[in-house]
């Protein structure tokens, strides 16, 4: 080969090398355009800004280990059911988001419901022990606390001005794949979901992919603002997910951090669904709303002038479709706030202002007595409360609950004291049924009670 040809080939090689460096960068690890600002879209910037505040939540869960199948069948057929052996295994439960720099983490109540020794894994892969600050099963929100110094966090954004069709981003740990990012749009707002005998209100619906493990992670707008907490997917469907709006989540988080529980508001109004037959009997033409059945003496409803037979059509300018929806909105009202009720009485319609007060202990006991039909008392041991009395003809009476039985859990909440029982009762308004775990002697029974 001539020296001229060799020089030409060397020049071509150098040119190729320079082109490669220009494309992939000097290290060859990443394309040079990876840091091109033209490619850093608003979604990329939002993810970079917010992902350090997203965490993975894991815990130890009890796994029942079966005995020999033949023996198990024989044992269960001829003796009282007893717990099988348990083995604890570390399981990734879901996602969370740090909402305060001193280590308060927001997630879903159902994410930690069956876990022990909860751990939070940060974006920098640090694993921190977490303690439960408070849980509100009614809103499906839990707050955890970790000690890790000053941590990256997200402030709550405005979920009251969401636009149908605007771009949103979900970050979470679906199936254990940490910090997975999906995008979509807001499909609808103020969605209602019915599950296990109760109605959940005001969900944000999105088509951003939400899978098991995303629960508790943030839903963000294009500016990286926290507008919701991903919490549910619609079974059997694709790209139908739901998030708790930031406004509601923020209210619950503030209550849990300050009080360890969510204080329930009280209006002193008992309502029932407006049926066509009832509307005809009342002589009104409306076909949607709830009818006031009872107004407690000296209650906010009585002070506002409400009377039995009034038809409540709207709460704060929004239609009311049934009793569950009204009860949910009433119980979610902040203590000290005022609700504007649009009321029809006969042929006249007017707006009524009702001030929400906090439920007292006596009122909570009365709610439990009316809704379930029993009262409880504390025991020397703090693993359950004892049934003190049962109202004849009540749901509890009809399923066979008796004084002296032990109440282990109500509505998914462990009832270790009268106080925890009252908190569980406060979450029942709006429900049509609930689960109770009763112990009589050595045997335990899980029962479904209708809520009156």
FENQUI-V897710 format. One line per field, one symbol per residue. ss: DSSP state (H for helix, E for strand, L for the rest). psi: psi as a letter, one per 40 degrees, with the letter a starting at -180 (. if undefined). Layout:
ss=???
psi=???
This chain:
ss=LLHHHHHHHHHHHHHHHHHHHHHHLLLLLLLHHHHLHHHLLHHHHHHHHHHHHEEEEEEEEEEEELLLHHHHHHHHHHLLLLLLEEEEEEEEEEEEEEEELLLEEEELHHHHLLEEEEEEELLLLLEEELEEEEEELLLLEEEEELLLLLLLLLLELLLLLLLLLLEEEEEELHHHLLLEEEEEEEEEEEEEEEELLEEEEEEEEELLLLLLLLLLLEEEELLLLEEEEEEEELLLLLLLEEEEEHHHHHHHHHHHHHHLLLLLEELLEEEEELLHHHHHHHLLLLLLLEEEEEELLLLHHHHLLLLLLLEEEEELLEELLLHHHHHHHHHHLLLLLEEEEEEEELLEEEEEEEELEELLHHHHHHHHHHHLLEEEELLLLLLLEEEEEELLLLHHHHLLLLLLLEEEEELLEELLLHHHHHHHHHLLLLELEEEEEEEELLEEEEEEEELL
psi=hidddddddddddddddddddddeideediidedfhddegiddddddddddeehihhiihihhhhiahdddddddddeiihiiiiihhihhhdaiihheieefhhhaidededfiighihhideehhiiiihdihgddefhihihihfahiiihihaheefihheihihhhafhfehifhhiiaihdiifihhhhfeihhifihhiehhhihddheiihiaeeeiheihhdiihheiifgiiihidddddddddddddeeihhiihefhhiiihiddddddefieiehaihhdihiieiddddeeiiheihhdihfehihdidddddddddehiheihhhhhhhhbeihihhhhhhihhiddddddddddddfiiiiiidifeiiihdihhheiddddeehihdihhdihfehhgeiddddddddeeeheieiihihhhhbeiihhihhih.
